[in-house]
Amino acid sequence: MPSPTPTTPALSLSVRGLRYRVAGRTLLDDLVLDVPAGTSVAVTGPSGCGKSTLLNCLAGITLPDAGKVTIAGHDITAASSSKRAALRLAHVGMVYQFGELLPELTALENVALPALMSTTPPGDVYARAESLLGELGLDGLRASPTATLSGGERQRLAVARALIGSPDLVLADEPTGSLDGKAAHAVAELLFALPAEQRCALVVVTHAPSVAERADVVLALADGKLEGVR
């Protein structure tokens, strides 16, 4: 009887030949990256090297000059602007350094907001948002105005918002950069637990070695290329 063929983990993210230039500088140069579901990658590098540009290209916010970005089997680089927005909504969760939350909304409303733009019934969206707040230790703050929350609470809220659509890929841009040691540690632990718990891929851009070392793979962006660190 033949031995079973090993299965290859599904790729949540596949990048081929990504190239991007701005103001005469090459920030991304024929870049290649694969991130299977259930794994995490940290990207390090000095300010201005193109880390945030890379994340924006992965999310389809910025179109590269050349190359292909595939998320959960969908070529986001070949899609129209409206289709890219729909693919982001369905497959990508974003966590920014300062959360990018709406201060006039409650914690629950901020988490639910992205999914309310989908075809999911509002009742189901709010039920999912309440569940996420409970999982992330924010259940008691669901009616609180976001402006009243601490930095660590806002970042955990940003993670909950990123997960509202059950994304295949979570992208985090300096998610602990504005936090103190204890809050940064808590948010980093939360983020790097996501691939195993949510079966998503995670790409984190960070300056902090203590954050990067939590990733399954650590890469450095230099001269437009991703180089293996670990």
C-alpha positions, -999 to +999 in steps of 0.1 A: +000+000+000+016+034-010+025+058+017+002+088+020+014+119+003+023+147+028+000+176+026+014+211+021+000+238+044-023+262+026-008+295+018-028+324+032-003+348+016+019+344-015+040+372-029+060+370-061+083+396-077+069+426-058+085+458-069+078+494-058+096+526-064+089+561-050+108+594-055+136+576-073+140+550-044+134+513-048+117+502-016+107+468-027+128+450-053+116+416-067+104+406-033+092+371-026+073+359+005+051+329+015+031+327+047+011+295+054-020+296+074-013+291+111+022+308+110+036+342+118+063+364+102+080+394+117+096+420+094+122+442+109+143+471+095+152+508+100+126+535+096+120+545+060+132+511+045+097+503+032+081+481+059+048+500+060+048+502+022+051+464+021+021+460+044+001+484+023+010+464-009+000+432+008-034+446+017-040+460-017-041+496-004-010+505-025-006+490-059+030+478-066+048+487-098+052+450-106+045+416-090+017+396-076+001+393-042-023+364-036-044+362-004-063+330+002-060+322-035-072+356-047-048+378-067-054+412-051-029+430-073-049+422-105-083+433-090-101+466-095-102+492-067-137+481-056-127+444-058-096+450-037-117+467-011-140+437-010-111+413-008-096+432+021-130+432+039-134+394+034-098+382+040-076+408+057-075+423+092-053+453+099-038+465+132-021+499+132+004+514+157-022+538+171-052+517+166-069+540+141-102+537+160-130+562+160-131+579+194-167+589+192-178+553+190-180+527+217-157+497+219-184+474+206-193+498+177-156+501+167-152+463+165-184+458+146-179+486+121-159+468+093-183+439+092-213+461+091-201+471+056-205+434+045-236+414+038-236+398+072-268+406+092-261+433+118-274+411+146-248+385+137-221+411+134-227+425+169-229+390+184-195+382+169-181+416+182-194+409+217-178+374+216-144+389+205-145+415+233-151+387+258-123+366+244-098+395+246-108+406+281-127+437+271-163+426+278-167+451+306-157+479+283-181+473+253-202+504+260-172+526+269-163+554+245-130+545+228-115+578+238-116+568+275-096+536+271-059+531+278-034+525+251-032+488+258-070+485+258-072+504+225-047+481+209-066+450+221-097+466+207-079+471+174-070+434+173-107+425+180-117+448+151-091+431+128-106+397+136-143+406+131-144+392+096-125+360+105-096+370+082-071+347+065-044+372+069-037+397+098-013+425+091+001+446+120+022+478+116+043+485+147+014+473+170+033+478+202+052+510+192+031+533+213+027+511+244+047+508+276+064+475+285+036+457+302+009+467+277+033+459+248+040+424+262+002+417+265-006+429+230+024+409+215+012+378+233-023+383+220-011+388+184+012+359+181-014+335+196-037+343+167-023+321+140-028+289+161-061+300+175-077+316+144-058+295+117-048+327+100-014+340+088+002+369+106+027+395+093+040+419+119+062+449+111+082+460+142+113+477+155+112+458+188+134+426+190+113+414+219+083+414+196+100+400+165+114+370+184+079+357+191+074+351+153+079+317+136+100+334+110+120+367+114+130+386+082+148+419+077+139+443+049+171+457+034+177+472-001+142+461-011+148+425-003+136+403+026+166+385+042+162+357+067+172+364+103+156+333+119 
